[in-house]
Amino acid sequence: MPTTMSAKKRVRQNVKRQQRNRAVKSAVRTQAKAFRAAIEANDIEKARDECRKCVSAYDHAASKGMLKKNTTARYKSRMAAALNRLAPAENSEA
C-alpha cells in the first residue's frame, strides 16, 4: 500500500488511466469485430461503413498512445486490402 501522498495520488491516476485505456481498447476491438463480420457476410456497403468507423477508432487509440502509429497504419492497411478484395467480387456478381 502506498504511504506517501504522492504515491496515493499516483495510484488514483493509474486507476483512472487504466479504465480509460480499457474503454478505448474495447471500442477498437468491437469496431474491428464488426468490420470482420461485415467482410465475412460479403456486405460491401456495411463493410465500407464499418471500415470508416474502425479507422476512426484506430486513429483515436493511436492519438491516446494506446497503439503505436505504425501498428495503426498496418491495421488500417489490412482493412483496406480486405475491403478491396471484397469489392471486385461484389462488382462481378452484378
Protein Blocks (a to p, Z undefined) as FASTA:
>chain_A
ZZbfklmmmmmmmmmmmmmmmmmmmmmmmmmmmmmmmmmnopaklmmmmmmmmmmmmmmm
mmnomacfklmmmmmmmmmmmmmmmmmmmmmmZZ
